[in-house]
Amino acid sequence: MQTQMKRRALMATGLGLAAAAATRPASAAPHFTYKLGDDLPVTHPLNIELRRAAANIAARSQGRLTILLFPNNQLGGDTDMLTQIRSGAVEMLTMSGNILSTMLPVASIYNLPFAFPDYDHVWAAMDGGLGDYLRGELDKIGFHALDKHWDNGFRQITSSEKKISAPADLHGFKIRVPVSPLWLSLFHALGAAPTPINWSETYTALQTHIVDGQENPLVVIETGKLYEVQKYVALTNHMWDGYFLLLNKPAWTRLPPDLQQILAEEMNAAALRQRKDMVAMNNTLQATLTGQGMTFNTPDRAAFRQTLIAAGFYAEWKKKFGPTAWTLLEKYSGPLS
C-alpha cells in the first residue's frame, strides 16, 4: 500500500514538473537596458521624440530593449558624456559634430559657416553623400551612427548689451562658444573674443557676465530660457547644427539583428518627426521670444561671409578637412570661397 502511494506521489510530482516545464520558455531571450544621454532641455523637440521612440522600441521588442533617457546634461557635460560613451559607461548619445570634432575633426564640417542656405540643402547633404561619409568616419573610431540626423536648427547670435548688425559689432565681443575648434576659429576670424564653455554652464556664464553673448538656434534660446539673461537676437543663420544619434560600437554589435532593426527604424522615424516639429516650432519662436522681452534684427549675412573669406577662414578649413570631405560638402553647398 505504501509502495503504491509513493508511486502515485512520484507520478504526480513528475506531471507537475512536466506541466511547469511546458509553460516555461525554452530559453529566455536576453534583455538589454541602454542609457541615452543628451545636452538639451526636457521640453526640446529632440527629447519629446526620443521619449516616444523609446516607448515604441520597448513595445515592439516586448521589453527586450529598454532605452533610459537622460536629458539636459544629467550624465554630465558634453565632454563628460563623450568620455562615457567611449568607455561604454553610456551606450547611446545624441551629439553634435562640433563636440565630436575634438576627436574626429571632420565631424564638424557640416557646421561650416554659411554653407547651407536652407533645410533642403541641409537634408540633401546629411541624408546623402556627406552624411554617409561622416558616419563611415565615425565607425572607424568606435561609434555606430544611425542613418538620420536630428535637427538643432540654424544658429543665431544673442547679446545682453547691444545689437549685432555687422561684423564690426563683434570686435572684442565676449561670446560663449561650444568646446570646438571650428567655433573658436570662426569668431576669432570675425574679431570676437570667443570663450569655450559647455552648454550646462552657459546660463550661469551669461548671468554673471563672464561672457556677454552666445550663439544657438532659437529653440535652444527658448527652451534654455536664455531670454532671462539676453536681450538682443541677431538672425545671422551663420551655421546649421544637428545631432548624430550614436551608439558605442560594442553596444550596437551586442544587440541581435532584430533589435538592431527595431532600434534603427524607430529612432530614424523619430528623427524625421523631430525635423518637422522643429520647423513648426521655429515658425512661432520669434514671436514667442519677442513676447519674452527679446529684440530681433536681421544683419547682412553676406558681409559676415566676405569678412571670413578675406580672413582666409575657408582656405584654412579646406586644408584641415581635406579634399574628400570638402568636395562632398561643396556638392551640396556650392562653392564656399
Helices and strands as residue ranges (DSSP letters): H 2-23, E 32-37, H 45-60, E 65-70, H 78-87, E 92-96, H 97-100, G 105-111, H 119-126, H 129-140, E 143-145, E 150-159, G 167-170, E 174-177, H 181-189, E 193-196, G 199-201, H 202-207, E 213-217, H 218-223, G 226-228, E 232-234, E 240-248, H 249-254, H 257-291, E 295-297, H 301-310, H 313-321, H 323-333
